[in-house]
């Protein structure tokens, strides 16, 4: 079968590898119907995360169950399924508390690779959610987004306590930030301020529910959001980048007593203790427990209440995965869908 493999920064290839097989009785093997490239895949592509060996890529997936292990009870061959980028048993105390991404038996799907024809899904009963009915092409794109970027944006908005009467600031205009806007709007936020300098992403931000656009960065960006909020700052802020600048921006645009939901994978972020102390903000984030939200998100998608799939602005066959990585690295694409 075909699989996307990164050999070194900037070196992405599609190669033939062995088809996965059941390893544990709780496994399932799915045939991918679509895959995609995540912004977090760019960290190793840019050399910011170290690659120790050629690595299978991908952690987002929509597919059909092709084979199940002997202990899988809730799934059947032929089911269309979506799962989180973290496999979880969905039964341990951490999972039951709603943090399946930190399950005591977690398996990061990035260690398996889902930019491929087939993928083995560990802990299948706890990880995969069956899709009811037959999705339209638009719904299928949205279901793929639910596997990570929609669920991550949703968690960011929940962690930031976005809701009625609140002003939400969003730092980061990639797929997660944009879908955090969609989530904040669905959660009832009154005002949503998107920090973006790119016209195409600004347009999508407004489509998802942004009421204001701020192009300034640094102290100028902080002051602009303070101006828009009567000098107070945002009640809720989504940080969807993972850099020092983004985290500082998020904390500083949030009013005292406000909440920051951070879901950008942190790289080199160090917080000044005194600055954090006097900011008086709540910080909550980390790897999004996508599995917590999947049933609700699937229902919203299949009833056409949300259309997150429009975040995919470039579609390529899996053989052209290297071009997809280049397009996202060069910001010519927000998010790339790979047809399988």
N, C-alpha and C positions, 0 to 999 in steps of 0.2 A: 504494500500500500504506500501511498505518498504521505510524507510528513515534512513540515517546515523545521529546519535545523539551523541554529545560529552557531557558526564556527568561531567567530571573532567579532569584535565591534565592526559594524558595517558589512559583515559577510554572512548573508542569509541565503540558504540554498533549499531547494525542494528535492528530497531524496527518497528512494525506495527503502522501506524498512519492513520488518516482520509485522504482520497483523497481530494486535494484542490478543491475549487469551485470558480466561478466568484464572486468577491466582488464588484468591480467597473465596470461600463459599458465599460471602456477602457481596461479591463483585457483580457488576454487569458490564457487558461490552456493548457500546452503541455505535451505530453508523451515523457519522456526522452528516447533517443536511446543510449546515452552514457553519462557518467559523469566522473569526475576526481578529484584528490586531488591536491590542490595548495600549494605551499611553504608557503603562508601566513596562511594556515590552521594549520601550525605547531606552530605558535605563541601561541595560546591557548593550543595546545596539550602539549607544553613544559612548560606551566604555566607562560609565559611571558605576555600574555594578560589574564586578569581575566575573568572567566566565572561566571556569576551571577546565572545561572540556566542551566539545561540541554538544549542544543542548537542544532537545526538543522544545518547541515553543507553543504557546497558547494555553489559555485557561478558561475561555468562554466557549459555550457550546449549546447547540440545539441538535437533537438527533433522535433516531429511532432505535429502540432496544433490539439488539441482534442476538444476544445470548445472556443468560442469567445463571448465577451460581446457585448451588443447592439450597442455600439458606435465604434466598431472596423471596419474599412473600407478597410484596405489594405491587410488583411490576410484572408485566408479561411481555414476551417477545412481540414486537410490532407496536408497542406504545411509543407515542411521541413524547419526549421528555425534555425538560430544562433542569439544569442543576447549578449549584453555586460554584464559584472558583475555589472553594474549600470544601472537600468532602468531609462529612460529619455523620456521627451515628444518630444524631437528633434525639438521643435518649439520656445522655449523661446530664449531670446537674448543671453544667455550664450551658449546654444546649437548651435545657428546659428553662433556663433563665433568659434565653433569647440571644445567646452569643455563640451560635453554631460555628462561627469562624475561628473560635478558640476552643473547640471541642477537645476533650482529653485524648481523643483518637484521631484528630484531624489529619488529613492528607491534603497538601497543597496541590491543586490540579496542575499548576505550572511545572511540577516535578514529573508529570506524566506527559503533558503536551496534547493539546486538542486542536491544533492547526494541522489536521490530518484527516484521512478517510475514516478511521475508526479510533476509538479511545476506550480504555478500560476505566470504569468509574468505581472506585472503592466505596464501601459502605452505601451501596446503591439505594436501599430502602430509605435511609436517612438523608440522602443527598439529592435524589432525583424527584421531581414533581411531574406527574402526568398532565399533559395538556388535553383538555376536553375538546372534542370536535376536530374539525379540519381547518387550520388557520389559512387565511388569505395570504398572498405574498407579503403584503404590508404587515400583517399580524406576525408572520414568521420572522420578519426583520426585528420587530419589536420584542418578540420572545427571546431572540438572541441577545438583545441589549439587556434583558432582565437578568441574564446570567452573571453580569458583573456591573457594568457602568450605571444601569438604571437602579439596581439594588444598592449600589454604593452611593449614588447621589441621594437616594431615598434615605438611607441610614444617616448621611451627613445632615440632611434636613431635620430628621428626627432627633439626632444628637444635639443639634443646634436649637432644638425646641421651637422650630418654626411653627407658626399657627396663627389663628385669628388675631387681628389687631397688631401683629408684629411686623417690623421692618427687617428684612433679611438682606445681608450683603453676601455676595458670592465672589470669592477670590479664585480665579481660574476659569478659563473659558474653553477648556477641553470638554470631551464628552461627559465626564463625571460632573463638572461644574454646571454644564448646560442642563443635564438631567436633574441636578440638584435644584435648579430653578423650577423645572416641571414639578418636582416633588413638593417644594415649598408652596407653590400655587395650589396644588391639590390639598395640602394640609391647611390651607386657608390664609396664608400670609397676605397681609394688606398691601405691602410694598416690597418689591424685590429689586435690589440694585446690583446689576451685573458689572463687574470690573473687566473690561475687554477693550482691546485696541483693534480688533479685526472686524471689518464690516460684515463679512458673511456670518461670523459667529454672533455678532451683535443682533443680526436679523433673526437668527435661530433663537437667541436668548429671548427676544421680544415675543416670538411665536410661542415659546414655552411659558411665558408669563412675566418676564421682566418688565418693570415699569420705568426704570431709569438705567442709563448707561454711564459709567465713569471710566474715562480713558487714562486718567492720571494714575501714577504709581508713587510709592514711597510716601513721604510726608505730604506731598501735594494730594495724593489719593486719599489719605486720612482726612485731611482738611476738607476735601470736597464732600466726602460722605458725612462729615460732621455738619457741613452747611446744609446738606439735604435733610438732615434729621434734627434741625433746630439746635445743633451744638451737642447733642447727646451721643450720637453714634447708633449703630444698629443694635436691635435686641438680639438678633441671631446672625451668626456668620458661618458660612461654609468655606472651609479651606480645602481646595481640591488640587493642589499642586505638589506640595511636599518639599519645598525649598525654604531656606532661612528667610528670604525676603517675603515669601507668601505667608509663612506662619506669623512673622512680625506684623505684616499688614493686617492679617485677620484679627490678631489680638488688639491692635491699636484702633481698628475701626469699630470695635464692639464696645458698647456702653458698659459702665460698671454694673455688675449684676447680670450682664448678658451672657450668652452661651456661644461657644465656638465648637462646631462639629468638624473635626479634622480627619480627612480620609486620604489625602495625598500621602503616598509612601515617603516617609521622611528620609531625606538624604542630607547629612551634615547639619541638621537643625540643632541648635543649642539655644536655650532660653535663658535670658538674664533673670536671675531669681528676684532681684529687687523690682525690675520692670514688671515681671509677672505678679509679684505681690501687690503692687499698687494699681494694677489694672483691674483687679477685683472681678475677673471673668471666670466662668466655668469652662473647662476644657474636657471634651469627651470625643473619642474617636478611635481609630485603629482599623484593622481589617473588617470590612463591613460584613455583618451576619446576614448575607443575602438570603440564605435559606429561610430566615424568619419572615421575610416579606414576600417570598415567591408566590404563595397561593393567592394573596391579594393582588399582586402585580399581574399575574397571569389572568385573573378575572377581569381586571381593568383593561387589559389588552384585548382579550377575546370578546369583550363587550364594546369595544371601540370607544372607550372613555379616554384613553390616552394613546398617543402615537409616538413613542420614543424612538422608533426605528428610523425616523427622518434624520437622526444624528449621523447615520451612515451616509457619507457624501462621496464615497468612491467604492465601486464594486469591481473586483478583479477575480479571475480564476486563481485557484490555489497555486498553480504553476508560476504565477506572477507575484508571489508573495514578496519577493525582494523589492519590487517596485512599490508595493504597498507600504513597506517599511520606509523606503525613501520618501514617499509622499507625506507620510505622517511626520517624519523627522524634519522635513523642510517646510512643514506647516501648509502644504498644498492640500491636505486632507485633514478633517477633524477625526474621522474614524473610518477604517477600511473594513469592508465585508469581503470575505473570501468565499467564493462559491466552490463547493466540493463535488 
